[in-house]
């Protein structure tokens, strides 16, 4: 692909949650700190929410990597399952053989395993990604798991990661008891305009790039407007822009390459085209009036319009 062209060792804008590319931005670092402090202080139920593409899965993977030997972790990436399926998944993650066990015995086996973990001087943590997909019955099963405790502490700490729809599900009357158990919550926000350039440079550096900033400042502005600061969209657009530049034999990414990438991206292209068309039509109308009244300036204005379109 374009690795050699840009002197890269790996793809810098993959959308897979590679923790090597974790961006130590205040929002993500604060979220990670909330998780680590909460778990180390013994809190039972923690919630992390964020819009699609803001980096929840990457934060979850980073958390699992950061937890030390004092923790035993269980990770469920897709919780769209029945309560029995959830119990079975948790049991397997904790090393409990429970495939042929009746459902009412699941909790007993899991409880005994958690007691064994506590006697070893460790804590058990269950991380559930995409939690907004859980049926209400499965959310109730999560509540029952958070009931497992000794007289002094919880046997299982639960961290759920989900889209804002998770808050709607937790507001349902049937799971209101689970909502009351949330001890800490944190919301991931998109990158602001000033951080997009730092994010791009960070990922390029991790991938092995050591040159000057690869994207022009004007290109970064267009990228921010199109992506709204969503990291996943930034990655998709940048990957396409690098491909476009590589296809032309260029070693830098211009504003034109960013615009082409934006127009080729489903999540951004329609709105971005509409925005540019409105601006362009406004300029054309104003220019027509200007040229009609001031013909001597028409040549310069036409040249400027060509530059804007490019």
C-alpha positions as a Markdown table, in Angstrom:
| # | Residue | x | y | z |
|---|---|---|---|---|
| 1 | Unk | 0.0 | 0.0 | 0.0 |
| 2 | Unk | 1.4 | 3.4 | 0.9 |
| 3 | Unk | 3.7 | 2.4 | 3.8 |
| 4 | Unk | 6.9 | 2.8 | 1.8 |
| 5 | Unk | 5.8 | 6.1 | 0.2 |
| 6 | Unk | 5.3 | 7.7 | 3.6 |
| 7 | Unk | 8.1 | 5.8 | 5.4 |
| 8 | Unk | 5.8 | 4.0 | 7.7 |
| 9 | Unk | 6.2 | 0.7 | 9.6 |
| 10 | Unk | 2.5 | 0.0 | 9.9 |
| 11 | Unk | -0.9 | 1.3 | 8.9 |
| 12 | Unk | -1.5 | 4.5 | 11.1 |
| 13 | Unk | -5.2 | 4.8 | 10.6 |
| 14 | Unk | -6.6 | 1.3 | 11.1 |
| 15 | Unk | -10.0 | 1.3 | 12.8 |
| 16 | Unk | -9.2 | -1.8 | 14.9 |
| 17 | Unk | -8.7 | -0.9 | 18.6 |
| 18 | Unk | -4.9 | -1.2 | 18.8 |
| 19 | Unk | -3.8 | 0.0 | 22.3 |
| 20 | Unk | -0.4 | 1.0 | 20.9 |
| 21 | Unk | -2.2 | 3.9 | 19.3 |
| 22 | Unk | -4.0 | 5.0 | 22.5 |
| 23 | Unk | -4.1 | 8.8 | 22.4 |
| 24 | Unk | -3.2 | 10.3 | 25.7 |
| 25 | Unk | -5.7 | 13.1 | 25.3 |
| 26 | Unk | -7.3 | 14.6 | 28.5 |
| 27 | Unk | -10.7 | 13.0 | 27.8 |
| 28 | Unk | -9.4 | 9.5 | 27.3 |
| 29 | Unk | -6.8 | 9.7 | 30.1 |
| 30 | Unk | -9.5 | 11.0 | 32.5 |
| 31 | Unk | -11.8 | 8.2 | 31.5 |
| 32 | Unk | -9.0 | 5.6 | 32.1 |
| 33 | Unk | -8.1 | 7.3 | 35.4 |
| 34 | Unk | -11.7 | 7.1 | 36.6 |
| 35 | Unk | -11.8 | 3.4 | 35.8 |
| 36 | Unk | -8.5 | 2.5 | 37.4 |
| 37 | Unk | -9.2 | 4.5 | 40.6 |
| 38 | Unk | -12.7 | 3.2 | 40.9 |
| 39 | Unk | -11.7 | -0.4 | 40.5 |
| 40 | Unk | -8.8 | -0.1 | 42.9 |
| 41 | Unk | -11.0 | 1.5 | 45.5 |
| 42 | Unk | -13.4 | -1.4 | 45.3 |
| 43 | Unk | -16.4 | 0.1 | 43.5 |
| 44 | Unk | -18.9 | -2.4 | 42.1 |
| 45 | Unk | -20.5 | -0.9 | 39.0 |
| 46 | Unk | -19.0 | 1.6 | 36.5 |
| 47 | Unk | -20.5 | 3.0 | 33.3 |
| 48 | Unk | -18.7 | 4.5 | 30.3 |
| 49 | Unk | -20.7 | 6.0 | 27.5 |
| 50 | Unk | -19.9 | 7.7 | 24.2 |
| 51 | Unk | -21.1 | 8.2 | 20.7 |
| 52 | Unk | -20.3 | 5.7 | 17.9 |
| 53 | Unk | -16.6 | 5.9 | 17.0 |
| 54 | Unk | -15.4 | 7.8 | 20.0 |
| 55 | Unk | -13.1 | 5.1 | 21.2 |
| 56 | Unk | -15.0 | 3.1 | 23.9 |
| 57 | Unk | -13.6 | -0.3 | 22.8 |
| 58 | Unk | -10.1 | 1.1 | 22.6 |
| 59 | Unk | -10.5 | 2.4 | 26.2 |
| 60 | Unk | -11.8 | -0.9 | 27.3 |
| 61 | Unk | -8.8 | -2.8 | 25.8 |
| 62 | Unk | -6.5 | -0.2 | 27.3 |
| 63 | Unk | -8.1 | -0.8 | 30.7 |
| 64 | Unk | -7.6 | -4.5 | 30.4 |
| 65 | Unk | -4.0 | -4.0 | 29.6 |
| 66 | Unk | -3.4 | -1.6 | 32.4 |
| 67 | Unk | -4.9 | -3.8 | 35.2 |
| 68 | Unk | -2.2 | -5.4 | 37.1 |
| 69 | Unk | -1.8 | -9.0 | 38.4 |
| 70 | Unk | -4.0 | -8.2 | 41.3 |
| 71 | Unk | -7.0 | -8.4 | 39.0 |
| 72 | Unk | -8.6 | -11.3 | 37.2 |
| 73 | Unk | -10.5 | -10.0 | 34.2 |
| 74 | Unk | -13.4 | -11.2 | 32.1 |
| 75 | Unk | -14.3 | -9.5 | 28.8 |
| 76 | Unk | -17.6 | -9.8 | 26.8 |
| 77 | Unk | -17.4 | -7.9 | 23.5 |
| 78 | Unk | -20.9 | -8.7 | 22.3 |
| 79 | Unk | -23.6 | -9.0 | 25.1 |
| 80 | Unk | -26.6 | -9.4 | 22.8 |
| 81 | Unk | -27.5 | -12.7 | 24.5 |
| 82 | Unk | -29.9 | -14.2 | 26.9 |
| 83 | Unk | -29.3 | -14.2 | 30.7 |
| 84 | Unk | -28.2 | -17.9 | 30.4 |
| 85 | Unk | -25.8 | -16.9 | 27.6 |
| 86 | Unk | -24.4 | -14.1 | 29.8 |
| 87 | Unk | -23.8 | -16.5 | 32.8 |
| 88 | Unk | -22.2 | -19.0 | 30.5 |
| 89 | Unk | -19.9 | -16.4 | 28.9 |
| 90 | Unk | -18.9 | -15.0 | 32.4 |
| 91 | Unk | -18.2 | -18.6 | 33.6 |
| 92 | Unk | -16.0 | -19.4 | 30.6 |
| 93 | Unk | -14.1 | -16.2 | 31.0 |
| 94 | Unk | -13.4 | -16.9 | 34.6 |
| 95 | Unk | -12.3 | -20.5 | 33.9 |
| 96 | Unk | -15.5 | -22.2 | 35.2 |
| 97 | Unk | -16.7 | -25.3 | 33.3 |
| 98 | Unk | -20.5 | -24.9 | 33.2 |
| 99 | Unk | -21.7 | -25.9 | 29.7 |
| 100 | Unk | -23.9 | -28.8 | 31.0 |
| 101 | Unk | -25.0 | -27.0 | 34.2 |
| 102 | Unk | -28.6 | -25.9 | 34.9 |
| 103 | Unk | -29.1 | -22.2 | 34.8 |
| 104 | Unk | -29.9 | -21.9 | 38.5 |
| 105 | Unk | -26.5 | -23.4 | 39.3 |
| 106 | Unk | -24.6 | -20.9 | 37.2 |
| 107 | Unk | -24.5 | -18.2 | 39.9 |
| 108 | Unk | -23.4 | -20.8 | 42.6 |
| 109 | Unk | -20.4 | -21.9 | 40.4 |
| 110 | Unk | -19.5 | -18.3 | 39.5 |
| 111 | Unk | -19.8 | -17.2 | 43.2 |
| 112 | Unk | -17.5 | -20.0 | 44.3 |
| 113 | Unk | -14.9 | -19.0 | 41.6 |
| 114 | Unk | -15.1 | -15.4 | 42.8 |
| 115 | Unk | -14.6 | -16.5 | 46.4 |
| 116 | Unk | -11.5 | -18.4 | 45.3 |
| 117 | Unk | -10.2 | -15.4 | 43.4 |
| 118 | Unk | -10.7 | -13.2 | 46.5 |
| 119 | Unk | -8.9 | -15.7 | 48.8 |
| 120 | Unk | -6.0 | -15.5 | 46.4 |
| 121 | Unk | -5.8 | -11.7 | 47.2 |
| 122 | Unk | -7.1 | -10.7 | 43.8 |
| 123 | Unk | -10.2 | -8.8 | 42.5 |
| 124 | Unk | -12.4 | -10.0 | 39.6 |
| 125 | Unk | -13.5 | -7.5 | 36.9 |
| 126 | Unk | -16.1 | -8.0 | 34.2 |
| 127 | Unk | -15.9 | -5.6 | 31.2 |
| 128 | Unk | -18.9 | -5.6 | 28.9 |
| 129 | Unk | -18.6 | -3.7 | 25.6 |
| 130 | Unk | -21.5 | -2.6 | 23.4 |
| 131 | Unk | -23.7 | -2.8 | 26.5 |
| 132 | Unk | -26.6 | -0.9 | 24.8 |
| 133 | Unk | -27.3 | -4.1 | 22.9 |
| 134 | Unk | -28.2 | -6.1 | 26.0 |
| 135 | Unk | -31.8 | -7.2 | 26.4 |
| 136 | Unk | -33.5 | -6.1 | 29.6 |
| 137 | Unk | -33.5 | -9.6 | 31.0 |
| 138 | Unk | -29.7 | -9.7 | 30.5 |
| 139 | Unk | -29.3 | -6.4 | 32.2 |
| 140 | Unk | -31.2 | -7.9 | 35.2 |
| 141 | Unk | -28.8 | -10.8 | 35.1 |
| 142 | Unk | -25.9 | -8.3 | 35.4 |
| 143 | Unk | -27.6 | -6.8 | 38.5 |
| 144 | Unk | -27.7 | -10.2 | 40.1 |
| 145 | Unk | -24.0 | -10.6 | 39.4 |
| 146 | Unk | -23.3 | -7.3 | 41.2 |
| 147 | Unk | -25.2 | -8.7 | 44.2 |
| 148 | Unk | -22.3 | -11.1 | 44.8 |
| 149 | Unk | -20.4 | -9.8 | 47.8 |
| 150 | Unk | -18.9 | -10.5 | 51.2 |
| 151 | Unk | -19.7 | -8.5 | 54.3 |
| 152 | Unk | -17.0 | -6.0 | 53.4 |
| 153 | Unk | -16.6 | -5.9 | 49.6 |
| 154 | Unk | -18.0 | -6.8 | 46.2 |
| 155 | Unk | -16.8 | -10.1 | 44.7 |
| 156 | Unk | -17.3 | -8.9 | 41.1 |
| 157 | Unk | -16.7 | -5.4 | 39.7 |
| 158 | Unk | -18.6 | -4.7 | 36.5 |
| 159 | Unk | -17.6 | -2.1 | 33.9 |
| 160 | Unk | -20.1 | -1.5 | 31.0 |
| 161 | Unk | -19.2 | 0.4 | 27.9 |
| 162 | Unk | -22.0 | 1.6 | 25.6 |
| 163 | Unk | -23.5 | 4.2 | 23.3 |
| 164 | Unk | -25.9 | 6.9 | 24.7 |
| 165 | Unk | -28.8 | 4.5 | 24.2 |
| 166 | Unk | -27.5 | 2.5 | 27.2 |
| 167 | Unk | -28.8 | 5.3 | 29.4 |
| 168 | Unk | -32.2 | 4.9 | 27.9 |
| 169 | Unk | -32.2 | 1.2 | 28.6 |
| 170 | Unk | -31.0 | 1.8 | 32.2 |
| 171 | Unk | -34.0 | 4.1 | 32.7 |
| 172 | Unk | -36.4 | 1.3 | 32.1 |
| 173 | Unk | -38.5 | 0.6 | 35.2 |
| 174 | Unk | -37.5 | -3.1 | 35.1 |
| 175 | Unk | -33.8 | -2.4 | 35.6 |
| 176 | Unk | -34.0 | 0.7 | 37.9 |
| 177 | Unk | -32.3 | -1.2 | 40.6 |
| 178 | Unk | -29.2 | -1.7 | 38.4 |
| 179 | Unk | -29.1 | 2.1 | 37.6 |
| 180 | Unk | -29.0 | 2.9 | 41.3 |
| 181 | Unk | -25.9 | 0.7 | 41.7 |
| 182 | Unk | -23.8 | 2.8 | 39.3 |
| 183 | Unk | -21.1 | 4.2 | 41.5 |
| 184 | Unk | -19.1 | 6.0 | 38.8 |
| 185 | Unk | -19.9 | 7.1 | 35.2 |
| 186 | Unk | -17.9 | 8.9 | 32.5 |
| 187 | Unk | -18.9 | 10.1 | 29.1 |
| 188 | Unk | -16.3 | 10.1 | 26.2 |
| 189 | Unk | -16.6 | 13.2 | 24.0 |
| 190 | Unk | -15.3 | 13.7 | 20.4 |
| 191 | Unk | -11.9 | 15.5 | 19.9 |
| 192 | Unk | -12.1 | 19.2 | 19.7 |
| 193 | Unk | -10.7 | 21.2 | 16.8 |
| 194 | Unk | -7.3 | 21.8 | 18.5 |
| 195 | Unk | -6.8 | 18.1 | 19.2 |
| 196 | Unk | -7.4 | 16.7 | 15.8 |
| 197 | Unk | -4.0 | 17.7 | 14.5 |
| 198 | Unk | -2.3 | 16.2 | 17.6 |
| 199 | Unk | -4.3 | 13.0 | 17.1 |
| 200 | Unk | -3.2 | 12.7 | 13.5 |
| 201 | Unk | 0.5 | 13.4 | 14.3 |
| 202 | Unk | 0.4 | 10.9 | 17.2 |
| 203 | Unk | -0.8 | 8.1 | 15.1 |
| 204 | Unk | 1.6 | 8.9 | 12.3 |
| 205 | Unk | 4.5 | 8.9 | 14.9 |
| 206 | Unk | 3.5 | 5.6 | 16.4 |
| 207 | Unk | 3.4 | 4.1 | 12.9 |
| 208 | Unk | 6.9 | 5.2 | 12.3 |
| 209 | Unk | 6.6 | 8.5 | 10.5 |
| 210 | Unk | 9.3 | 11.1 | 11.4 |
| 211 | Unk | 8.7 | 13.9 | 8.9 |
| 212 | Unk | 6.9 | 17.2 | 9.1 |
| 213 | Unk | 3.1 | 17.2 | 9.6 |
| 214 | Unk | 1.6 | 15.1 | 6.8 |
| 215 | Unk | -1.6 | 17.1 | 6.4 |
| 216 | Unk | -1.9 | 20.8 | 5.7 |
| 217 | Unk | -3.6 | 23.0 | 8.2 |
| 218 | Unk | -6.4 | 23.7 | 5.8 |
| 219 | Unk | -6.8 | 19.9 | 5.3 |
| 220 | Unk | -7.0 | 19.4 | 9.0 |
| 221 | Unk | -9.8 | 22.1 | 9.3 |
| 222 | Unk | -11.8 | 20.3 | 6.6 |
| 223 | Unk | -11.2 | 17.0 | 8.3 |
| 224 | Unk | -12.5 | 18.3 | 11.6 |
| 225 | Unk | -15.6 | 19.8 | 10.0 |
| 226 | Unk | -16.4 | 16.6 | 8.2 |
| 227 | Unk | -15.6 | 14.2 | 11.1 |
| 228 | Unk | -16.9 | 16.3 | 14.0 |
| 229 | Unk | -13.9 | 15.1 | 15.9 |
| 230 | Unk | -15.0 | 11.4 | 15.9 |
| 231 | Unk | -11.8 | 9.3 | 16.0 |
| 232 | Unk | -13.1 | 6.5 | 13.8 |
| 233 | Unk | -14.2 | 8.9 | 11.1 |
| 234 | Unk | -10.8 | 10.7 | 11.3 |
| 235 | Unk | -9.1 | 7.3 | 10.8 |
| 236 | Unk | -11.3 | 6.4 | 7.8 |
| 237 | Unk | -10.8 | 9.8 | 6.1 |
| 238 | Unk | -7.1 | 9.9 | 6.7 |
| 239 | Unk | -6.6 | 6.4 | 5.4 |
| 240 | Unk | -8.4 | 7.3 | 2.2 |
| 241 | Unk | -6.5 | 10.6 | 1.9 |
| 242 | Unk | -3.1 | 8.9 | 2.2 |
| 243 | Unk | -4.2 | 6.4 | -0.5 |
| 244 | Unk | -5.2 | 9.3 | -2.7 |
| 245 | Unk | -1.9 | 11.1 | -2.2 |
| 246 | Unk | 0.0 | 7.9 | -2.7 |
| 247 | Unk | -1.9 | 7.3 | -6.0 |
| 248 | Unk | -0.6 | 10.6 | -7.3 |
| 249 | Unk | 2.9 | 10.0 | -6.1 |
| 250 | Unk | 2.7 | 12.7 | -3.5 |
| 251 | Unk | 4.5 | 12.7 | -0.1 |
| 252 | Unk | 2.1 | 15.1 | 1.6 |
| 253 | Unk | -1.7 | 15.1 | 1.9 |
| 254 | Unk | -3.3 | 18.2 | 0.5 |
| 255 | Unk | -6.8 | 19.7 | 1.1 |
| 256 | Unk | -7.9 | 18.2 | -2.2 |
| 257 | Unk | -7.0 | 14.7 | -1.0 |
| 258 | Unk | -9.0 | 15.3 | 2.2 |
| 259 | Unk | -12.0 | 16.5 | 0.3 |
| 260 | Unk | -11.9 | 13.5 | -2.0 |
| 261 | Unk | -11.7 | 11.2 | 1.0 |
| 262 | Unk | -14.6 | 13.0 | 2.7 |
| 263 | Unk | -16.8 | 12.7 | -0.4 |
| 264 | Unk | -16.1 | 9.0 | -0.5 |
| 265 | Unk | -17.1 | 8.4 | 3.1 |
| 266 | Unk | -20.8 | 7.6 | 3.7 |
| 267 | Unk | -21.0 | 9.0 | 7.2 |
| 268 | Unk | -19.7 | 12.4 | 6.2 |
| 269 | Unk | -20.1 | 12.9 | 2.4 |
| 270 | Unk | -23.8 | 13.9 | 2.1 |
| 271 | Unk | -23.6 | 16.6 | 4.8 |
| 272 | Unk | -20.2 | 17.9 | 3.6 |
| 273 | Unk | -21.3 | 18.1 | 0.0 |
| 274 | Unk | -24.4 | 20.0 | 1.0 |
| 275 | Unk | -22.3 | 22.4 | 3.1 |
| 276 | Unk | -19.8 | 23.0 | 0.2 |
| 277 | Unk | -22.6 | 23.4 | -2.3 |
| 278 | Unk | -24.3 | 26.1 | -0.2 |
| 279 | Unk | -21.1 | 28.0 | 0.2 |
| 280 | Unk | -20.3 | 27.7 | -3.5 |
| 281 | Unk | -23.8 | 28.7 | -4.6 |
| 282 | Unk | -23.6 | 31.8 | -2.4 |
| 283 | Unk | -20.3 | 32.7 | -3.8 |
| 284 | Unk | -21.5 | 32.3 | -7.4 |
| 285 | Unk | -24.6 | 34.4 | -6.8 |
| 286 | Unk | -22.6 | 37.2 | -5.1 |
| 287 | Unk | -19.9 | 37.0 | -7.8 |
| 288 | Unk | -22.4 | 37.3 | -10.6 |
| 289 | Unk | -23.7 | 40.5 | -9.1 |
| 290 | Unk | -20.2 | 41.8 | -8.5 |
| 291 | Unk | -19.0 | 41.0 | -12.0 |
| 292 | Unk | -22.1 | 42.7 | -13.5 |
| 293 | Unk | -21.3 | 45.9 | -11.6 |
| 294 | Unk | -17.6 | 45.8 | -11.7 |
| 295 | Unk | -16.5 | 44.2 | -15.0 |
| 296 | Unk | -12.9 | 45.3 | -14.7 |
| 297 | Unk | -12.4 | 43.0 | -11.7 |
| 298 | Unk | -14.0 | 39.9 | -13.3 |
| 299 | Unk | -10.7 | 38.2 | -14.4 |
| 300 | Unk | -9.2 | 38.3 | -10.9 |
| 301 | Unk | -12.5 | 37.1 | -9.4 |
| 302 | Unk | -12.8 | 34.2 | -11.8 |
| 303 | Unk | -9.2 | 33.1 | -10.9 |
| 304 | Unk | -10.1 | 33.3 | -7.2 |
| 305 | Unk | -13.2 | 31.1 | -7.7 |
| 306 | Unk | -11.1 | 28.5 | -9.6 |
| 307 | Unk | -8.7 | 28.4 | -6.7 |
| 308 | Unk | -11.5 | 28.0 | -4.2 |
| 309 | Unk | -13.1 | 25.1 | -6.1 |
| 310 | Unk | -9.7 | 23.3 | -6.3 |
